[in-house]
Amino acid sequence: MNPIEAFELYRFYHSGDVETAALRGVSLQVKAGEFVAIMGPSGSGKSTLLSCLAGLDEPDGGYVQVGGERMSRRSESVRAKLRAQHVGILMQSGNLFEHLTLGGNIELQMRLANVYNAAEINPMLSRVGLAQRRHAYPSQLSGGELARGGLAVALTARPHVLLADEPTAEVDSETEGQLMQQLMQQRQGGVAMLIFTHSKSLAAQADRLLTLQDGRLHHD
């Protein structure tokens, strides 16, 4: 059983009489401890694919499984539960709730996944070098701190799968190195990683590189 699998995903969008196919029969599997990078130009369907894999959007055809359980075409409450238990999500931005401190964001994620343990908050922040920023709000954090804080939140519930959208796009080279170190540790720990990126240096470290073009996935 793979931590995450997608089978013949199709997704269509409509604007008036115009239909756009964002995904055209996309299938993929990511094994435990495998790092898969997906590259593709803007408009190729990367964001749609990530949303469908995370259960944030529903495919029009095909389905997604996480942890051996079907994610697609389930109620929102079931999808949210599966997502909290199995999937960590790291977006380019907006990973933290502005009204909560960094520690509060981690606590919320723990509670959603039903794994709350107050003693784990500082160690989680220490792993990304932010223990001293536990009580800071997102508006008080630098760009690099926001990126590392978002990663801490994504990994809080010890997910089996990490989905990341351009995790190093808006950070300096030092922060990129820190994020990559953390990502590689997660891979060694058995986390299945699927990272959507334009970074050739990041993609070069992947076990597999896939290319999404016009809604179709090509295996390199």
URJOSUL-V85089 format. One record per residue. N is the residue number from 1. RES is the residue in one small letter. OMEGA is omega as a letter, one per 20 degrees, with the letter a starting at -180 (* if undefined). NEAR is the number of other C-alpha atoms within 12 Angstrom. Layout:
BEGIN
<<N | RES | OMEGA | NEAR> <N | RES | OMEGA | NEAR>>
END
This chain:
BEGIN
<<1 | m | r | 14> <2 | n | r | 25> <3 | p | r | 36> <4 | i | a | 43> <5 | e | r | 33> <6 | a | a | 35> <7 | f | r | 28> <8 | e | a | 25> <9 | l | r | 35> <10 | y | r | 33> <11 | r | a | 33> <12 | f | r | 23> <13 | y | a | 19> <14 | h | r | 11> <15 | s | a | 9> <16 | g | r | 7> <17 | d | a | 7> <18 | v | r | 9> <19 | e | r | 11> <20 | t | r | 19> <21 | a | r | 27> <22 | a | r | 33> <23 | l | a | 37> <24 | r | r | 29> <25 | g | a | 28> <26 | v | r | 38> <27 | s | r | 29> <28 | l | r | 33> <29 | q | r | 30> <30 | v | a | 38> <31 | k | r | 26> <32 | a | r | 28> <33 | g | r | 27> <34 | e | r | 32> <35 | f | r | 37> <36 | v | r | 38> <37 | a | r | 40> <38 | i | r | 42> <39 | m | r | 39> <40 | g | a | 30> <41 | p | r | 18> <42 | s | a | 18> <43 | g | a | 19> <44 | s | r | 26> <45 | g | a | 34> <46 | k | a | 38> <47 | s | r | 32> <48 | t | r | 34> <49 | l | r | 51> <50 | l | a | 40> <51 | s | r | 31> <52 | c | r | 39> <53 | l | a | 48> <54 | a | a | 42> <55 | g | r | 38> <56 | l | r | 29> <57 | d | a | 29> <58 | e | r | 30> <59 | p | r | 34> <60 | d | r | 25> <61 | g | a | 24> <62 | g | a | 27> <63 | y | r | 32> <64 | v | r | 42> <65 | q | r | 35> <66 | v | a | 41> <67 | g | r | 28> <68 | g | r | 17> <69 | e | a | 25> <70 | r | r | 27> <71 | m | a | 39> <72 | s | r | 33> <73 | r | r | 22> <74 | r | r | 22> <75 | s | a | 16> <76 | e | a | 17> <77 | s | r | 15> <78 | v | r | 19> <79 | r | a | 29> <80 | a | r | 24> <81 | k | r | 26> <82 | l | r | 36> <83 | r | a | 42> <84 | a | a | 36> <85 | q | a | 33> <86 | h | a | 38> <87 | v | r | 42> <88 | g | a | 43> <89 | i | r | 42> <90 | l | r | 40> <91 | m | r | 32> <92 | q | a | 27> <93 | s | r | 27> <94 | g | a | 22> <95 | n | a | 31> <96 | l | r | 35> <97 | f | a | 24> <98 | e | a | 19> <99 | h | r | 16> <100 | l | r | 21> <101 | t | r | 25> <102 | l | r | 40> <103 | g | r | 38> <104 | g | r | 30> <105 | n | r | 37> <106 | i | r | 40> <107 | e | r | 33> <108 | l | a | 27> <109 | q | r | 39> <110 | m | a | 30> <111 | r | r | 21> <112 | l | a | 23> <113 | a | a | 27> <114 | n | r | 19> <115 | v | a | 21> <116 | y | r | 20> <117 | n | a | 20> <118 | a | a | 18> <119 | a | a | 14> <120 | e | a | 23> <121 | i | a | 36> <122 | n | r | 25> <123 | p | r | 21> <124 | m | r | 35> <125 | l | r | 35> <126 | s | a | 19> <127 | r | r | 26> <128 | v | r | 36> <129 | g | a | 25> <130 | l | a | 30> <131 | a | a | 23> <132 | q | a | 20> <133 | r | a | 27> <134 | r | a | 31> <135 | h | r | 24> <136 | a | r | 26> <137 | y | a | 22> <138 | p | a | 30> <139 | s | a | 19> <140 | q | a | 19> <141 | l | r | 23> <142 | s | r | 19> <143 | g | r | 25> <144 | g | r | 30> <145 | e | r | 36> <146 | l | r | 41> <147 | a | a | 42> <148 | r | r | 46> <149 | g | r | 50> <150 | g | r | 39> <151 | l | r | 50> <152 | a | r | 45> <153 | v | a | 45> <154 | a | a | 46> <155 | l | a | 45> <156 | t | a | 45> <157 | a | a | 37> <158 | r | a | 33> <159 | p | r | 38> <160 | h | a | 37> <161 | v | r | 45> <162 | l | r | 51> <163 | l | a | 44> <164 | a | r | 43> <165 | d | r | 39> <166 | e | a | 34> <167 | p | a | 44> <168 | t | a | 38> <169 | a | a | 27> <170 | e | a | 25> <171 | v | r | 23> <172 | d | a | 18> <173 | s | r | 16> <174 | e | r | 17> <175 | t | r | 26> <176 | e | r | 27> <177 | g | r | 21> <178 | q | r | 26> <179 | l | a | 35> <180 | m | r | 33> <181 | q | r | 22> <182 | q | a | 31> <183 | l | a | 41> <184 | m | r | 25> <185 | q | r | 21> <186 | q | r | 31> <187 | r | r | 31> <188 | q | r | 16> <189 | g | r | 21> <190 | g | r | 23> <191 | v | r | 35> <192 | a | a | 41> <193 | m | r | 50> <194 | l | a | 48> <195 | i | r | 48> <196 | f | a | 42> <197 | t | r | 37> <198 | h | a | 27> <199 | s | r | 26> <200 | k | r | 19> <201 | s | r | 18> <202 | l | a | 34> <203 | a | a | 29> <204 | a | a | 20> <205 | q | a | 22> <206 | a | r | 30> <207 | d | r | 25> <208 | r | r | 26> <209 | l | r | 32> <210 | l | r | 31> <211 | t | r | 29> <212 | l | a | 35> <213 | q | r | 25> <214 | d | r | 26> <215 | g | r | 31> <216 | r | a | 30> <217 | l | r | 31> <218 | h | a | 22> <219 | h | a | 19> <220 | d | * | 15>>
END
